[in-house]
Amino acid sequence: MKVKRNTLLLLACLVWSAAGFNILRIGLIAYPAYRSVLNLLLSILVFAVFQKFIFGKLVKKHTARICSYVEERHFFLKFFDGKSFAIMAVMMSGGIGLRVSGLAPEQFIAVFYTGLGAALLLAGVLFGCNFGKAVLADAKVQNKIEQGE
C-alpha cells in the first residue's frame, strides 16, 4: 500500500508513540514500590541519554530522509529504513527477554523502562510535530500555486 510522503511521518509518530506508551506504562506500573529521589533521577538520566544520543538524532535523520523523497507516494513501511527496523526488533526482543527471563530486577524495569518509554514517546510526539509542519508547509505551497505566485 502506498501513502503520501507526509503520511510516513504520521506513521512514524504512531509507531514510536505506541511503543513509548507501552514501555512507559510497564515502567510506571513497576515504579510505586521503588519510588525515591535517586530512582527518579536515574529515570531522568536514562531519558536524557536516550533522547539526546539516540531518539533525537533518529527523528531528525528520518524526517530529513522522508522529506527528501521526490515522489509523492511511497510504500507505507518506508517510514523506517532497514537499520531502524532492526534496532526496533532487537529492542523489543531484548526487552521481552529481560522481563520473561527474570534477569532484570523489578527495580531496573521500573527505573529504566520509565526513562526509555518517556524518550520513545517523545520521539513519537516529535514525529507528529514534524508531520504537522510538513502538512502546513505543503498547504502554503499549494496556496501559492493556486494564487499564481
N, CA, C and O of each residue as an XYZ file, in Angstrom:
596
protein
N       0.842     -1.169      0.000
C       0.000      0.000      0.000
C       0.894      1.241      0.000
O       1.834      1.341      0.789
N       0.596      2.166     -0.875
C       1.377      3.404     -0.971
C       0.612      4.530     -0.281
O      -0.612      4.631     -0.365
N       1.392      5.378      0.410
C       0.820      6.526      1.109
C       1.596      7.775      0.725
O       2.700      7.696      0.186
N       0.999      8.938      1.013
C       1.688     10.198      0.729
C       2.935     10.313      1.601
O       3.004      9.748      2.692
N       3.894     11.038      1.107
C       5.183     11.227      1.791
C       4.973     11.693      3.237
O       5.569     11.134      4.158
N       4.136     12.701      3.440
C       3.911     13.217      4.798
C       3.279     12.183      5.712
O       3.496     12.210      6.924
N       2.502     11.277      5.146
C       1.855     10.234      5.942
C       2.895      9.309      6.569
O       2.636      8.701      7.608
N       4.057      9.199      5.951
C       5.132      8.400      6.555
C       5.540      8.982      7.902
O       5.847      8.237      8.833
N       5.546     10.311      8.014
C       5.855     10.948      9.298
C       4.769     10.647     10.330
O       5.061     10.438     11.507
N       3.530     10.628      9.881
C       2.426     10.287     10.788
C       2.538      8.833     11.247
O       2.315      8.533     12.420
N       2.879      7.935     10.331
C       3.055      6.527     10.718
C       4.189      6.374     11.725
O       4.062      5.613     12.684
N       5.294      7.087     11.521
C       6.400      7.053     12.479
C       5.925      7.576     13.837
O       6.272      7.020     14.879
N       5.139      8.633     13.814
C       4.570      9.189     15.039
C       3.760      8.128     15.786
O       3.929      7.944     16.992
N       2.895      7.445     15.075
C       2.019      6.453     15.707
C       2.803      5.255     16.239
O       2.534      4.780     17.342
N       3.769      4.765     15.464
C       4.552      3.600     15.886
C       5.400      3.926     17.109
O       5.380      3.188     18.094
N       6.148      5.032     17.050
C       7.009      5.387     18.181
C       6.198      5.757     19.403
O       6.586      5.422     20.523
N       5.073      6.445     19.214
C       4.224      6.801     20.355
C       3.640      5.560     21.016
O       3.616      5.464     22.243
N       3.173      4.618     20.218
C       2.616      3.381     20.786
C       3.692      2.601     21.543
O       3.443      2.103     22.641
N       4.876      2.495     20.961
C       5.972      1.785     21.627
C       6.341      2.502     22.925
O       6.506      1.864     23.965
N       6.470      3.817     22.861
C       6.828      4.588     24.043
C       5.787      4.484     25.138
O       6.121      4.314     26.310
N       4.517      4.588     24.752
C       3.434      4.477     25.730
C       3.473      3.126     26.430
O       3.345      3.058     27.652
N       3.649      2.054     25.669
C       3.654      0.717     26.263
C       4.846      0.499     27.190
O       4.693     -0.072     28.270
N       6.023      0.944     26.782
C       7.212      0.789     27.629
C       7.082      1.661     28.874
O       7.393      1.217     29.979
N       6.628      2.889     28.701
C       6.431      3.780     29.839
C       5.413      3.195     30.820
O       5.610      3.257     32.033
N       4.339      2.633     30.298
C       3.305      2.011     31.139
C       3.887      0.874     31.976
O       3.594      0.763     33.166
N       4.709      0.035     31.357
C       5.339     -1.074     32.089
C       6.218     -0.525     33.220
O       6.176     -1.021     34.347
N       7.003      0.493     32.908
C       7.860      1.100     33.930
C       7.068      1.727     35.061
O       7.406      1.553     36.232
N       6.013      2.456     34.717
C       5.223      3.134     35.744
C       4.444      2.148     36.617
O       4.225      2.411     37.799
N       4.031      1.030     36.050
C       3.340      0.010     36.851
C       4.288     -0.561     37.912
O       3.874     -0.838     39.037
N       5.546     -0.731     37.548
C       6.529     -1.288     38.487
C       7.079     -0.234     39.451
O       7.661     -0.593     40.475
N       6.912      1.036     39.154
C       7.583      2.117     39.890
C       7.137      2.303     41.346
O       7.997      2.560     42.188
N       5.861      2.192     41.694
C       5.444      2.572     43.056
C       6.271      1.958     44.187
O       6.522      2.630     45.188
N       6.689      0.733     44.058
C       7.462      0.085     45.126
C       8.886      0.637     45.227
O       9.570      0.406     46.224
N       9.329      1.354     44.215
C      10.725      1.817     44.171
C      10.836      3.332     44.074
O      11.871      3.854     43.659
N       9.789      4.032     44.449
C       9.778      5.485     44.368
C      10.809      6.075     45.330
O      10.734      5.882     46.543
N      11.770      6.797     44.757
C      12.756      7.511     45.558
C      13.360      8.610     44.683
O      13.237      8.585     43.459
N      14.001      9.553     45.321
C      14.637     10.641     44.573
C      15.724     10.076     43.656
O      15.841     10.484     42.500
N      16.515      9.142     44.174
C      17.584      8.554     43.365
C      17.023      7.852     42.127
O      17.542      8.036     41.026
N      15.981      7.059     42.295
C      15.397      6.358     41.147
C      14.795      7.334     40.144
O      14.898      7.123     38.935
N      14.175      8.392     40.632
C      13.634      9.412     39.734
C      14.757     10.065     38.932
O      14.634     10.262     37.723
N      15.848     10.396     39.614
C      16.995     10.992     38.918
C      17.592     10.022     37.900
O      18.004     10.435     36.816
N      17.639      8.738     38.246
C      18.151      7.730     37.300
C      17.232      7.613     36.074
O      17.712      7.485     34.948
N      15.929      7.658     36.294
C      14.985      7.614     35.164
C      15.161      8.826     34.266
O      15.116      8.710     33.041
N      15.361      9.987     34.873
C      15.590     11.206     34.095
C      16.894     11.089     33.303
O      16.966     11.524     32.154
N      17.912     10.506     33.914
C      19.187     10.299     33.220
C      19.012      9.359     32.022
O      19.524      9.635     30.937
N      18.292      8.253     32.218
C      18.030      7.314     31.117
C      17.287      8.040     29.997
O      17.638      7.908     28.825
N      16.258      8.810     30.365
C      15.504      9.585     29.381
C      16.432     10.514     28.602
O      16.405     10.531     27.371
N      17.249     11.281     29.312
C      18.116     12.272     28.673
C      19.127     11.622     27.733
O      19.354     12.114     26.628
N      19.727     10.530     28.163
C      20.730      9.851     27.330
C      20.084      9.308     26.057
O      20.603      9.514     24.960
N      18.954      8.616     26.201
C      18.302      8.050     25.018
C      17.771      9.142     24.098
O      17.846      9.013     22.876
N      17.234     10.216     24.674
C      16.700     11.284     23.834
C      17.811     12.017     23.088
O      17.691     12.274     21.890
N      18.876     12.351     23.785
C      19.953     13.137     23.164
C      20.767     12.331     22.163
O      21.062     12.817     21.072
N      21.130     11.113     22.520
C      22.083     10.367     21.707
C      21.450      9.373     20.730
O      22.114      8.926     19.795
N      20.193      9.025     20.931
C      19.592      8.026     20.038
C      18.331      8.571     19.366
O      18.333      8.816     18.159
N      17.272      8.760     20.124
C      15.980      9.058     19.511
C      15.886     10.455     18.927
O      15.235     10.642     17.899
N      16.510     11.437     19.547
C      16.509     12.785     18.972
C      17.174     12.807     17.610
O      16.672     13.424     16.670
N      18.313     12.125     17.510
C      19.021     12.035     16.230
C      18.214     11.230     15.217
O      18.163     11.574     14.036
N      17.589     10.160     15.687
C      16.795      9.306     14.802
C      15.635     10.094     14.188
O      15.368      9.974     12.992
N      14.955     10.889     14.992
C      13.830     11.687     14.489
C      14.310     12.647     13.406
O      13.686     12.751     12.350
N      15.410     13.346     13.659
C      15.939     14.300     12.671
C      16.347     13.584     11.384
O      16.047     14.045     10.282
N      17.030     12.458     11.539
C      17.518     11.712     10.373
C      16.361     11.198      9.512
O      16.373     11.351      8.291
N      15.373     10.595     10.150
C      14.266     10.028      9.373
C      13.353     11.106      8.802
O      12.812     10.948      7.708
N      13.180     12.189      9.531
C      12.372     13.282      8.992
C      13.048     13.860      7.746
O      12.386     14.098      6.736
N      14.356     14.085      7.814
C      15.084     14.614      6.657
C      15.013     13.640      5.484
O      14.827     14.056      4.340
N      15.159     12.347      5.763
C      15.106     11.336      4.696
C      13.731     11.326      4.043
O      13.623     11.330      2.817
N      12.697     11.314      4.843
C      11.332     11.260      4.311
C      11.015     12.527      3.519
O      10.438     12.451      2.434
N      11.386     13.682      4.051
C      11.098     14.952      3.366
C      11.894     15.113      2.075
O      11.515     15.890      1.199
N      12.994     14.380      1.960
C      13.809     14.499      0.747
C      13.301     13.620     -0.400
O      13.792     13.729     -1.523
N      12.333     12.760     -0.128
C      11.787     11.924     -1.201
C      11.184     12.812     -2.287
O      10.444     13.750     -1.992
N      11.501     12.512     -3.531
C      10.988     13.296     -4.645
C       9.552     12.886     -4.978
O       8.687     13.737     -5.183
N       9.312     11.590     -5.030
C       7.969     11.108     -5.357
C       7.012     11.413     -4.203
O       7.420     11.477     -3.044
N       5.755     11.596     -4.533
C       4.747     11.919     -3.521
C       4.283     10.683     -2.751
O       4.007     10.780     -1.555
N       4.191      9.521     -3.409
C       3.663      8.322     -2.750
C       4.747      7.271     -2.581
O       5.592      7.066     -3.452
N       4.695      6.601     -1.411
C       5.702      5.604     -1.067
C       5.070      4.434     -0.336
O       3.990      4.559      0.242
N       5.755      3.291     -0.366
C       5.317      2.119      0.379
C       5.263      2.499      1.852
O       6.187      3.133      2.361
N       4.191      2.119      2.541
C       3.936      2.615      3.891
C       5.007      2.241      4.922
O       5.103      2.903      5.956
N       5.802      1.219      4.679
C       6.845      0.839      5.637
C       8.135      1.651      5.473
O       9.100      1.432      6.205
N       8.155      2.586      4.518
C       9.359      3.395      4.308
C       9.518      4.500      5.352
O      10.403      5.346      5.221
N       8.662      4.506      6.402
C       8.873      5.477      7.463
C      10.132      5.132      8.259
O      10.666      5.976      8.979
N      10.604      3.892      8.130
C      11.872      3.446      8.706
C      12.765      2.975      7.583
O      12.303      2.645      6.491
N      14.052      2.949      7.872
C      14.965      2.251      6.977
C      15.245      0.883      7.609
O      14.779      0.600      8.713
N      15.994      0.052      6.919
C      16.263     -1.302      7.403
C      16.939     -1.322      8.762
O      16.614     -2.153      9.610
N      17.877     -0.409      8.970
C      18.602     -0.351     10.248
C      17.645     -0.064     11.405
O      17.775     -0.649     12.480
N      16.697      0.824     11.187
C      15.757      1.176     12.255
C      14.809      0.024     12.578
O      14.471     -0.198     13.741
N      14.383     -0.709     11.550
C      13.558     -1.890     11.822
C      14.352     -2.902     12.642
O      13.805     -3.533     13.547
N      15.643     -3.062     12.330
C      16.493     -3.999     13.083
C      16.653     -3.533     14.532
O      16.583     -4.345     15.454
N      16.868     -2.232     14.735
C      17.002     -1.693     16.089
C      15.724     -1.933     16.883
O      15.773     -2.347     18.041
N      14.587     -1.673     16.259
C      13.304     -1.880     16.945
C      13.121     -3.349     17.300
O      12.673     -3.660     18.403
N      13.456     -4.250     16.396
C      13.309     -5.689     16.664
C      14.220     -6.132     17.805
O      13.800     -6.897     18.673
N      15.468     -5.655     17.807
C      16.414     -6.020     18.878
C      15.937     -5.470     20.217
O      15.990     -6.163     21.233
N      15.469     -4.214     20.215
C      14.986     -3.621     21.463
C      13.772     -4.367     22.001
O      13.681     -4.625     23.201
N      12.846     -4.713     21.122
C      11.641     -5.410     21.567
C      11.967     -6.803     22.091
O      11.523     -7.185     23.174
N      12.738     -7.554     21.324
C      13.058     -8.916     21.766
C      13.939     -8.896     23.005
O      13.781     -9.744     23.884
N      14.866     -7.940     23.094
C      15.700     -7.826     24.289
C      14.884     -7.469     25.518
O      15.086     -8.042     26.589
N      13.975     -6.537     25.372
C      13.123     -6.133     26.493
C      12.212     -7.245     26.964
O      12.063     -7.480     28.163
N      11.606     -7.924     26.011
C      10.738     -9.048     26.371
C      11.562    -10.143     27.031
O      11.149    -10.726     28.034
N      12.728    -10.417     26.463
C      13.609    -11.438     27.028
C      14.036    -11.117     28.451
O      14.055    -11.996     29.312
N      14.380     -9.853     28.699
C      14.774     -9.440     30.052
C      13.653     -9.659     31.060
O      13.877    -10.186     32.149
N      12.455     -9.253     30.689
C      11.332     -9.375     31.617
C      10.946    -10.830     31.837
O      10.724    -11.243     32.975
N      10.863    -11.613     30.769
C      10.436    -13.009     30.876
C      11.459    -13.856     31.613
O      11.094    -14.731     32.397
N      12.739    -13.601     31.366
C      13.798    -14.413     31.978
C      13.984    -14.109     33.459
O      14.517    -14.937     34.198
N      13.555    -12.945     33.895
C      13.760    -12.560     35.279
C      15.175    -12.071     35.550
O      15.528    -11.842     36.707
N      16.001    -11.904     34.509
C      17.375    -11.435     34.694
C      17.428    -10.000     35.214
O      18.338     -9.633     35.957
N      16.460     -9.206     34.823
C      16.432     -7.813     35.259
C      15.503     -7.700     36.472
O      14.337     -8.089     36.400
N      16.013     -7.172     37.576
C      15.151     -6.996     38.750
C      14.041     -5.984     38.470
O      14.173     -5.133     37.591
N      12.965     -6.084     39.214
C      11.810     -5.201     39.051
C      12.202     -3.727     39.180
O      11.646     -2.880     38.480
N      13.139     -3.415     40.053
C      13.579     -2.030     40.223
C      14.229     -1.507     38.938
O      14.016     -0.355     38.563
N      15.013     -2.342     38.269
C      15.613     -1.949     36.990
C      14.517     -1.685     35.964
O      14.563     -0.688     35.243
N      13.536     -2.574     35.899
C      12.421     -2.396     34.955
C      11.731     -1.067     35.228
O      11.442     -0.313     34.298
N      11.469     -0.779     36.486
C      10.780      0.464     36.842
C      11.574      1.685     36.394
O      11.041      2.562     35.713
N      12.833      1.739     36.771
C      13.657      2.916     36.507
C      14.005      3.040     35.021
O      13.804      4.098     34.423
N      14.519      1.979     34.433
C      14.983      2.026     33.051
C      13.819      2.175     32.067
O      13.879      2.998     31.154
N      12.770      1.386     32.250
C      11.643      1.443     31.317
C      10.921      2.781     31.369
O      10.420      3.253     30.349
N      10.861      3.398     32.550
C      10.213      4.705     32.636
C      10.990      5.737     31.823
O      10.393      6.504     31.067
N      12.306      5.763     31.969
C      13.122      6.701     31.193
C      13.095      6.405     29.709
O      12.930      7.306     28.887
N      13.259      5.136     29.368
C      13.255      4.723     27.961
C      11.898      4.981     27.320
O      11.825      5.517     26.215
N      10.831      4.607     28.004
C       9.485      4.802     27.464
C       9.167      6.267     27.228
O       8.561      6.626     26.218
N       9.582      7.118     28.174
C       9.349      8.556     28.004
C      10.113      9.096     26.793
O       9.594      9.932     26.054
N      11.340      8.623     26.591
C      12.130      9.060     25.433
C      11.501      8.570     24.124
O      11.446      9.314     23.145
N      11.035      7.338     24.107
C      10.353      6.810     22.916
C       9.081      7.592     22.624
O       8.804      7.937     21.475
N       8.315      7.867     23.664
C       7.070      8.618     23.490
C       7.357     10.019     22.964
O       6.646     10.510     22.087
N       8.393     10.664     23.491
C       8.764     11.985     22.981
C       9.172     11.912     21.509
O       8.836     12.805     20.732
N       9.886     10.864     21.122
C      10.243     10.699     19.710
C       8.983     10.635     18.855
O       8.925     11.241     17.785
N       7.982      9.909     19.319
C       6.716      9.844     18.594
C       6.061     11.201     18.476
O       5.568     11.570     17.410
N       6.057     11.946     19.570
C       5.477     13.298     19.559
C       6.240     14.199     18.589
O       5.631     14.984     17.862
N       7.560     14.091     18.575
C       8.365     14.908     17.652
C       8.084     14.551     16.193
O       8.034     15.433     15.336
N       7.899     13.256     15.908
C       7.499     12.877     14.548
C       6.140     13.493     14.224
O       5.914     13.935     13.098
N       5.240     13.524     15.195
C       3.931     14.144     14.987
C       4.044     15.631     14.707
O       3.346     16.160     13.843
N       4.926     16.309     15.439
C       5.168     17.740     15.192
C       5.729     17.953     13.793
O       5.329     18.880     13.089
N       6.659     17.089     13.394
C       7.234     17.195     12.047
C       6.195     16.922     10.975
O       6.229     17.537      9.909
N       5.273     16.010     11.242
C       4.159     15.758     10.320
C       3.326     17.034     10.176
O       3.010     17.449      9.061
N       2.972     17.651     11.300
C       2.186     18.884     11.258
C       2.892     19.991     10.489
O       2.267     20.700      9.700
N       4.205     20.141     10.718
C       4.984     21.159      9.995
C       4.999     20.876      8.496
O       4.876     21.796      7.688
N       5.148     19.610      8.126
C       5.189     19.242      6.705
C       3.841     19.515      6.037
O       3.789     19.999      4.907
N       2.761     19.204      6.737
C       1.426     19.448      6.180
C       1.211     20.952      5.994
O       0.691     21.385      4.965
N       1.609     21.740      6.984
C       1.463     23.197      6.863
C       2.316     23.753      5.729
O       1.870     24.625      4.983
N       3.535     23.255      5.596
C       4.416     23.716      4.507
C       3.817     23.376      3.153
O       3.853     24.198      2.237
N       3.265     22.172      3.012
C       2.632     21.785      1.752
C       1.408     22.650      1.456
O       1.151     22.997      0.304
N       0.658     22.992      2.499
C      -0.521     23.838      2.316
C      -0.120     25.234      1.842
O      -0.798     25.819      0.998
N       0.978     25.770      2.377
C       1.466     27.079      1.940
C       1.880     27.045      0.477
O       1.573     27.963     -0.284
N       2.578     25.982      0.085
C       2.993     25.838     -1.316
C       1.760     25.740     -2.204
O       1.702     26.371     -3.260
N       0.783     24.959     -1.786
C      -0.438     24.788     -2.579
C      -1.181     26.114     -2.719
O      -1.695     26.427     -3.793
N      -1.241     26.890     -1.645
C      -1.887     28.209     -1.699
C      -1.188     29.139     -2.666
O      -1.844     29.871     -3.408
N       0.140     29.120     -2.668
C       0.895     29.968     -3.593
C       0.640     29.547     -5.035
O       0.512     30.389     -5.924
N       0.567     28.238     -5.258
C       0.289     27.747     -6.611
C      -1.087     28.187     -7.058
O      -1.264     28.634     -8.191
N      -2.073     28.062     -6.164
C      -3.444     28.434     -6.515
C      -3.591     29.945     -6.740
O      -4.446     30.378     -7.512
N      -2.756     30.743     -6.064
C      -2.825     32.194     -6.216
C      -1.968     32.683     -7.375
O      -1.927     33.878     -7.667
N      -1.282     31.752     -8.034
C      -0.495     32.089     -9.204
C       0.841     32.759     -8.904
O       1.384     33.466     -9.754
N       1.367     32.546     -7.724
C       2.664     33.164     -7.365
C       3.818     32.339     -7.833
O       4.971     32.711     -7.615
